[in-house]
């Protein structure tokens, strides 16, 4: 089983959503690094010089240890937003946290894949309504290629609505949507389903202005639909990111940390989302994924007070999706 960090589709989504760069902190210091949700219009999606950063933890709800790591980084670090995998077994635990902490920033990590060997999940919608989304065992497809080859767009729309509806039924206060493993950019029609779902539910979607002509040529979904769909988002005054950054390399924790810090110093002007994956390296997470140490490392890096101090020293402002949307709407 290929892990999150070497899987080809992650390189695809990394390339599509492009590469910027970023970091984090701990209680007290980290709270100062995150912009106040009551602030007036402080940012612009096209800010000329100012650098804004959403530090975003993916995969909440996947497992108990991922939930604990995500919560730790949100409460004691500078992680400003997280997205939840609704089909996963530990969704309800994280949903409870969301209900009890509605002031924080939560999205749905729209999920069409169940990628681990022995820890798997099926769709939220009844299987007989979405047969093209599941394998012979009834689980969501293992990888994005299988989604692209088999999924019917109409059934994808059914499943994604079921995921949003379930999160709302559980009382999760939602601010945005994004896509697990980039499955929703694997075909033009799925990209369109994704964006139109956000418009339907009045929820901004993870989308970047940074997909240039080269990326559009490389990924047909962008070439066919990207510009048109960005215009739909702009017309609704939905926030669209300038840059997206994720998956910093390094063979050791120290190397990965240094790469995060180096990249912070070259963060581009505008609004960037840095995607990370938090967890605690324990027996549960090691049994699920071979990325357990990396997830634990992300949690530790983004809960480090010295990283929060570095962010402040560089004049980078950490924000949430909710703040991003409010400021774009106010322009």
N, C-alpha and C positions, 0 to 999 in steps of 0.2 A: 504494500500500500504506500503510495507516494504521500509525503506530508505536505502541510500547507505551504511550506517555504520553497519547495522544489517543484510543485505541481505546475504544469505548463499554463493552465488557465490563470494562475495567479500572476504569471508573467504577462499574460494577455491583459488582464484588468489593470495591472500595474502600468503597462505601457499606455493603454487607452486613457486611463484616468491620470497618467503622467507622473512625473517625479518632481517633487519639491523637497522639503526637509523640516525636522522638528524635535520636541522634548517634554520635561516635567518637574514635580515637587512633593511637600508633606504638610500636614495640618498646620494652620496658621499662615505659614509662608505661602502654601499653595492657594489658599483662599484669596490672598492678595493678588495672585497672578491671574485669577479668573475675573473677567470683567463683570461688574454688577449687572444683573438682569434688569435693574431699574434705570440704567444709564440712558441718557438721550442718544440720539443717533451718533454713534461713535465711529462707525466704519462704513466703508463702501466696497462693493464687490470689485470696483475698479480703482481702489486706492492707489495713488501715484507712488507713494513711498512707504506708507505705514504697512506693517506686517501683522496679520491676524492669524490665529491658529486654533483650529478645533482639534483637540487631542481625543481621538475616538477609539474606544475599545469594542472590537467586534466579538461575536460569538457568545454573548451572555445567554444563559439558559441552556447551553450545551451540556454542562455537567456541574456538579456541586462545587468542585474546586475552581472551575472557571468563574462561577458566580462569586465565590468568596474573593478571588483575585481581582475581579472587576470592581466589586464593591470597595475593596481596600484601596484600589487606585483612585476611585472617585472620591472617597471620603478623606483619604490621607495623602493623596497625591494631586496632580494637576490634570488628570483625565477629566475632560469636561462633558463628554457625551459617550453613550454606549448604544449598541443595537442588539436586539434580542432575536434568537432563533426560536420561533414559536412552535415548530413541530417537535422540538427536542424534549427529552424526558424531564429536564430540570427547569423548564420554562416557568412552571407555576411558582417555584421558589423565588425566581427573580421578579416575577410579576408582583408578588407580595411586597418585595422591597420597593418596587416602583410606586405602589399604592401608598406605602408608608413614607415615601420621600418624593412627593410630586413636584418639588421645586427643581429636581434634577432633570437632565436632558436625555430622552430615550427615543430610539427609533426601532424599526423592525428590520432585521437582517433577512430579507426575503429569501427563502430557502427552497431550492429545487434539488439539492444534493444531500446524500447521506454517505459521506466519503470514507468513514473508518471501517476497518475490517470486522470488528466484533461488537461495535457499539453503533447501532443504526436506528433510524427512525423512518416512519412513513409520512404520508401527507396528512394535513389537517382535514381537508375535504374527504368525504367518503371515497374509497378507492374505486368504486364503480362509476363515479363521476369524473375521475381523472386517470383512466387506465394507461394513458400514454406517458404518465409521469413516474410509473413504478416498474421495478424489475419483477422477475418471476416469483420472488419471495415477498413481494408487496412493499418493499422499501423504496424510497426515492433513489434515483439513479446514483451510481457511485461517482461519476465524474461528469464534467461539463460537456465533453464530446457526446456522451450518451444522451444528455438532455437535448443538445442541438440536433441529434439525429432522430430522436423519437418523439419529443414533446409537441403536442398540438397547442397552438397559441390560445385557442378557446379554453382548453383545459388548464393551461397556465394561469389564465385570468381567473378561473374558478378557484384554483388553489391559493393564489395570492390574496384574493378577497377573503377567503376563509381564514388566512393567517392574520390579516388586519382585523377582521371582525372578532376573532378569538382574543386578540390582545385588548381590543376595546371592551369586550365582555368581561375580561379580567381586571378592568379598571386601570390599564396602563395609560398614562398621559403621554401621547405620542407627539413628536416634533418633526419626524422625517422618516424616510425609507432609504434602504440601500440593498445591495445584492450580494448574496453569499457566493464566493468563488467566481463572481463575474458571470454567472450563468445567464443572466438577463441581457448581456451584451453579445451573446453567442450567435444570435440571428437578428436581422432587422425587425422582424415582426415581434420578437420577444422584447427587444428594446422599446418598441412602441407600446406594448402592453405595460411595461414598467412605468414609463413616463405618464401614460394616460391613467394608470392606477393612482399615481400621486395627485394628478389633477382631480380625479373623481373623489378622492378622500380629503382633498385640500391639505396634502402633506408634501413638503419639498422632497425631492429625490437627490441622491448622490449623483452629480453630473458635473463635468468640468468643461470650462472654456478652453482648456489647454490641449484639446485633441486637434492637432494641426493636420495639414494635408497629408503628411507622411503617414500618420496614424490612421487617417481615414482610408488611405489606399491599402494599408495593411489589414484593416478590419472592416469588412464589407458592411457590417451593421452601422458603423459610423458613416461610411461613405454614402449610404443610402438614406439614412434617417437622422444623423446627428444634428446637422444644421437646422432642419425643420423642427426637431423636437426641442432643441435649445430655444428656438423662437417661441414655441408654445409656453415654455417655462418663463421666459422673459415677459411675454404678454400678460401672464398672471402675476407678475412681480414676485415670482419664486426666486429664492437665492440660488445662484449657480456658482460653484467654486471656481477660483482661478487655477488652483493646483491641487493635486492629491499625491500623497507620499506614503510609501509602505515598504515593508520587507527589507530592512537594512541588513547587509551581510556581515559575516564574521564567524570564525570557527569557535570562538570562545565568548563568554559573557563580556569580558573586558573589551574584546574587539568590537562587539556589537554596540556596547555602550559608547565607545569612542567614536564609532561611525555615526551614531545618533547625535552626539555632541558636535562633531565636525559639520554635519549636515545642517544643524541649527544655525550655525554661523553664516551659512549661505542661503538661508530661507529667503525666498523671493517676495517682493511686495505683493499685496493683495491678500486674499483669504485662502489659506491652505488647510486641508484636512490631513492629519497624520493618522493612519490606521495602524493600531497595535492590537495585540491579543494577550490578555492577562490571565493568569492562573496561579495556582500553587502546585509546585512539583511534588506530587505524592503518589501513592500506589494507584489511586483512582485515575489520575490524569496520565500517568505513564502507561496504564493499561489501555487507555483510549487512543493516545496519539504519541508519536515519536517527536512531537514538538513541545513536550512538557517543559523541558528546561528553558526553551526560548520564551514560552509564555510566562514562566516564573521570572525570567530575566526582564521581560517587558514590565511586569508589575513592579519589580524592584527599582528599575531605572526611573519609572514615572511616579514613584513614591519617594524619591530621593530629594530632600530639601535643597541640596546643592544644585539640582537641575532646575527647580523652581526659581532659585536665585539667579541662575544663568539666564533664564528666559526674561526675567525682569531687567537684568543688566543689559540685555540686548535690545530692550524696548519692544519686545514681541508681546502682543496682547492675546491672551487665551480667552476664547469665547465659546458659546454654545450655538447649536443650530437655531434655537429659539431666538437668541440675540441676533444672529445673522439674518433671519427672516424679518424680524421687526425693523431692523435698520434698512434693509433693502426696500421694504414696503413704505418706509418713511421718506425715501428719496423722491 
